[in-house]
Amino acid sequence: GIIQRRRSTTALLLCWGVAIPFSVALPFYLIKEFHVCNRAVLVACAMTPTLLPFRALEALFGFSPDSVEHSLSNYSIYYSSPIEFVFDSATKSPTRAAREDVIRKGRGLITNVLSASVLLSIMEACSYEPFETHDSDNPLSPSRLMNNLLAALLTCSTISTGTSAFGFVISALLGRLTMD
């Protein structure tokens, strides 16, 4: 494998003492430093402290897919990308994206952009509260639950849009297949 001494004291200290705290703290610092207010960019920034600790632990404890540790190139591709690549089981290298894959990913991106746009338009027009909350003390009121459901759908939709955009660009420009 690529990592020779997993779970050593040095590896544990680097993972728990440097990589994870850094990946969690850095986005908040950057958001504050660059005065980021755009919700889409904030959601993208939230991906880093969510994904990187899991990837660091995956590397530390050896839970990455077999093909990833076949070569330094595969290892670098896998751990530097927010999107997972599909690896060929025979050659242990990233699978080439066929034209049909790129078209399918493009259609998926368009569908995601449209659904996110519709939800965002609805939510933005009502100040993110399409259902009036008469009983503000009751956290389980139907109107509050519906507002929260729509906010969750919007969040899911924007994350799906970002993920499908990454997948489409990687497939179209680099010619590599990514997981859906």
Residue pairs with C-beta under 8 A, 6 or more apart in sequence:
1 62
1 69
2 69
2 72
2 75
3 11
3 59
3 62
3 69
5 11
6 60
6 61
6 62
7 60
7 61
11 60
12 60
15 56
15 57
15 59
15 60
19 52
19 53
19 56
20 52
20 53
20 56
20 57
23 48
23 49
23 52
23 53
23 56
24 49
24 53
26 48
26 49
27 45
27 46
27 48
27 49
28 49
30 36
30 45
31 42
31 45
36 42
36 45
39 158
40 158
40 162
43 155
43 158
43 159
43 162
44 162
47 82
47 159
47 162
51 82
55 79
57 63
58 64
59 79
64 75
64 78
65 78
65 87
66 92
67 74
67 87
67 88
67 89
67 92
67 93
68 74
68 75
68 78
68 79
68 87
69 75
70 92
70 93
71 92
71 93
73 93
74 87
74 92
74 93
74 94
77 85
77 94
78 84
78 85
81 166
81 170
82 163
82 166
83 163
83 166
83 167
83 170
83 178
83 179
84 178
84 179
85 94
85 95
85 170
85 176
85 177
85 178
85 179
86 94
86 95
86 176
86 177
86 178
86 179
87 93
87 94
87 95
88 94
88 95
94 176
94 177
95 176
95 177
96 175
96 176
96 177
97 105
97 171
97 172
97 175
97 176
97 177
97 178
98 177
101 171
101 177
102 168
102 171
102 172
105 164
105 167
105 168
105 171
105 172
105 178
105 180
106 168
106 172
108 164
108 167
108 168
108 180
109 161
109 164
109 165
109 167
109 168
112 157
112 160
112 161
112 164
112 165
113 161
115 157
116 154
116 157
116 158
116 160
116 161
119 150
119 153
119 154
119 157
120 154
120 158
122 130
122 150
123 130
123 150
123 151
123 154
128 147
128 151
129 147
130 146
130 147
130 150
131 142
131 143
131 144
131 146
131 147
132 143
133 141
133 143
133 144
133 147
134 141
134 143
135 141
138 144
166 178
167 178
167 179
167 180
170 176
170 178
171 177
171 178
